[in-house]
Amino acid sequence: MLISEFARATGLTSDTVRFYVRLGLLRPCIGAKGGRLAYQVFSESDVSAAKLIRLSQAAGLSLKEIAAFGGERRAGRMTPERRMEIVSAQIEKLEGKAAELSAMANYLRAKRDWLANGKDGMQPEPGFVRTEGRSRIAADRG
């Protein structure tokens, strides 16, 4: 399939597909048509790869990391142990992000409640708390 059909099949824009090709994330075959600028021909395997790229991004991997992991896989260095290492690291990152989002939601709920009660001065404004040497958002009221 040509780039426009591939873009429709993956939900990506043609510009995004071209960007992924430039980064080496996708490796379409070069077709016979097109003269000096031969057409890129994408396969169902490329569709799967594009979906995996998007899923990996949603899981918090950068395109640079995705490209590096793809290079490891193509070089035959992607062992089951390495896969486990990558997945475990992403779980840890996502759990950290989930904790940050939960703390932010709690802060915003406390702020909303404080604002709804008219900021009458009886309750201090919700603020930040300091944990593990870092400031984080929380529903700290003191």
Kinemage of the C-alpha trace (Angstrom):
@kinemage 1
@onewidth
@group {chain A} dominant
@subgroup {mainchain}
@vectorlist {calphas} color= white
{ca met a 1} P 0.000 0.000 0.000
{ca leu a 2} L 1.141 3.532 -0.723
{ca ile a 3} L 1.586 6.186 1.935
{ca ser a 4} L -1.942 7.645 1.776
{ca glu a 5} L -3.560 4.235 2.207
{ca phe a 6} L -1.061 3.357 4.939
{ca ala a 7} L -1.829 6.616 6.748
{ca arg a 8} L -5.558 5.824 6.663
{ca ala a 9} L -4.948 2.259 7.879
{ca thr a 10} L -2.893 3.458 10.847
{ca gly a 11} L -4.661 6.696 11.704
{ca leu a 12} L -1.434 8.647 11.179
{ca thr a 13} L -0.930 11.636 8.953
{ca ser a 14} L 1.247 11.285 5.869
{ca asp a 15} L 3.697 13.748 7.444
{ca thr a 16} L 3.961 11.568 10.556
{ca val a 17} L 4.557 8.489 8.398
{ca arg a 18} L 7.335 10.292 6.514
{ca phe a 19} L 8.838 11.405 9.843
{ca tyr a 20} L 8.815 7.819 11.172
{ca val a 21} L 10.512 6.663 7.950
{ca arg a 22} L 13.203 9.370 8.302
{ca leu a 23} L 13.833 8.218 11.888
{ca gly a 24} L 14.127 4.617 10.729
{ca leu a 25} L 11.106 3.525 12.764
{ca leu a 26} L 9.360 2.322 9.606
{ca arg a 27} L 11.184 0.694 6.714
{ca pro a 28} L 8.902 0.487 3.691
{ca cys a 29} L 9.964 -1.228 0.480
{ca ile a 30} L 10.820 0.989 -2.473
{ca gly a 31} L 8.464 0.413 -5.379
{ca ala a 32} L 9.381 0.331 -9.056
{ca lys a 33} L 7.147 3.284 -9.950
{ca gly a 34} L 7.935 6.909 -9.335
{ca gly a 35} L 11.142 7.413 -11.291
{ca arg a 36} L 13.852 9.264 -9.409
{ca leu a 37} L 11.615 9.520 -6.318
{ca ala a 38} L 10.383 5.933 -6.138
{ca tyr a 39} L 7.212 5.183 -4.241
{ca gln a 40} L 7.420 3.772 -0.745
{ca val a 41} L 5.310 0.640 -0.407
{ca phe a 42} L 4.054 -0.296 3.047
{ca ser a 43} L 3.005 -3.777 4.148
{ca glu a 44} L 0.703 -5.151 6.831
{ca ser a 45} L 3.848 -5.676 8.883
{ca asp a 46} L 4.455 -1.915 8.677
{ca val a 47} L 0.877 -1.326 9.883
{ca ser a 48} L 1.605 -3.498 12.929
{ca ala a 49} L 4.881 -1.648 13.497
{ca ala a 50} L 3.120 1.733 13.361
{ca lys a 51} L 0.515 0.578 15.865
{ca leu a 52} L 3.281 -0.672 18.159
{ca ile a 53} L 5.047 2.698 17.869
{ca arg a 54} L 1.869 4.528 18.903
{ca leu a 55} L 1.261 2.095 21.767
{ca ser a 56} L 4.868 2.503 22.910
{ca gln a 57} L 4.495 6.283 22.855
{ca ala a 58} L 1.281 6.023 24.877
{ca ala a 59} L 3.212 3.919 27.403
{ca gly a 60} L 5.698 6.765 27.762
{ca leu a 61} L 8.543 5.790 25.448
{ca ser a 62} L 10.135 8.506 23.354
{ca leu a 63} L 10.653 8.024 19.626
{ca lys a 64} L 14.394 7.970 20.308
{ca glu a 65} L 13.936 5.064 22.743
{ca ile a 66} L 11.633 3.255 20.309
{ca ala a 67} L 14.221 3.635 17.540
{ca ala a 68} L 16.991 2.349 19.828
{ca phe a 69} L 14.931 -0.693 20.826
{ca gly a 70} L 14.142 -1.364 17.174
{ca gly a 71} L 17.850 -1.236 16.402
{ca glu a 72} L 18.532 -3.719 19.200
{ca arg a 73} L 15.851 -6.029 17.822
{ca arg a 74} L 17.196 -5.863 14.259
{ca ala a 75} L 20.734 -6.521 15.545
{ca gly a 76} L 19.512 -9.625 17.369
{ca arg a 77} L 20.230 -8.217 20.837
{ca met a 78} L 16.615 -8.121 22.023
{ca thr a 79} L 16.700 -11.053 24.409
{ca pro a 80} L 13.768 -12.068 26.609
{ca glu a 81} L 15.705 -10.624 29.552
{ca arg a 82} L 16.133 -7.296 27.758
{ca arg a 83} L 12.429 -7.205 26.919
{ca met a 84} L 11.627 -7.826 30.583
{ca glu a 85} L 13.983 -5.010 31.575
{ca ile a 86} L 12.292 -2.577 29.167
{ca val a 87} L 8.775 -3.548 30.229
{ca ser a 88} L 9.660 -3.346 33.936
{ca ala a 89} L 11.177 0.122 33.481
{ca gln a 90} L 8.056 1.324 31.670
{ca ile a 91} L 5.789 -0.064 34.400
{ca glu a 92} L 7.853 1.832 36.961
{ca lys a 93} L 7.609 5.066 34.922
{ca leu a 94} L 3.857 4.669 34.442
{ca glu a 95} L 3.292 3.975 38.133
{ca gly a 96} L 5.249 7.119 38.986
{ca lys a 97} L 3.204 9.118 36.498
{ca ala a 98} L -0.016 7.649 37.922
{ca ala a 99} L 1.036 8.751 41.410
{ca glu a 100} L 1.776 12.274 40.120
{ca leu a 101} L -1.599 12.458 38.361
{ca ser a 102} L -3.386 11.205 41.464
{ca ala a 103} L -1.647 13.821 43.610
{ca met a 104} L -2.572 16.524 41.093
{ca ala a 105} L -6.228 15.417 41.045
{ca asn a 106} L -6.294 15.461 44.869
{ca tyr a 107} L -4.789 18.947 44.907
{ca leu a 108} L -7.295 20.219 42.358
{ca arg a 109} L -10.217 18.709 44.307
{ca ala a 110} L -8.968 20.387 47.488
{ca lys a 111} L -8.483 23.685 45.627
{ca arg a 112} L -11.985 23.435 44.119
{ca asp a 113} L -13.483 22.770 47.562
{ca trp a 114} L -11.513 25.653 49.051
{ca leu a 115} L -12.719 27.994 46.277
{ca ala a 116} L -16.310 26.758 46.604
{ca asn a 117} L -16.290 27.585 50.315
{ca gly a 118} L -15.551 31.213 49.545
{ca lys a 119} L -11.911 31.394 50.587
{ca asp a 120} L -13.184 32.743 53.905
{ca gly a 121} L -9.812 32.544 55.589
{ca met a 122} L -10.932 29.837 57.971
{ca gln a 123} L -9.167 27.147 55.958
{ca pro a 124} L -5.697 27.641 54.549
{ca glu a 125} L -5.324 27.390 50.800
{ca pro a 126} L -4.226 23.932 49.613
{ca gly a 127} L -0.555 23.885 48.728
{ca phe a 128} L 2.477 21.797 47.982
{ca val a 129} L 4.102 19.237 50.229
{ca arg a 130} L 7.740 18.272 50.240
{ca thr a 131} L 8.649 14.583 50.075
{ca glu a 132} L 11.866 12.784 49.240
{ca gly a 133} L 13.632 16.083 48.622
{ca arg a 134} L 11.137 17.151 45.943
{ca ser a 135} L 8.073 19.358 45.966
{ca arg a 136} L 4.934 17.740 44.716
{ca ile a 137} L 1.343 18.797 44.418
{ca ala a 138} L -0.876 17.524 47.175
{ca ala a 139} L -3.890 18.507 49.173
{ca asp a 140} L -1.730 19.821 52.009
{ca arg a 141} L -3.754 22.284 54.041
{ca gly a 142} L -1.136 23.545 56.382
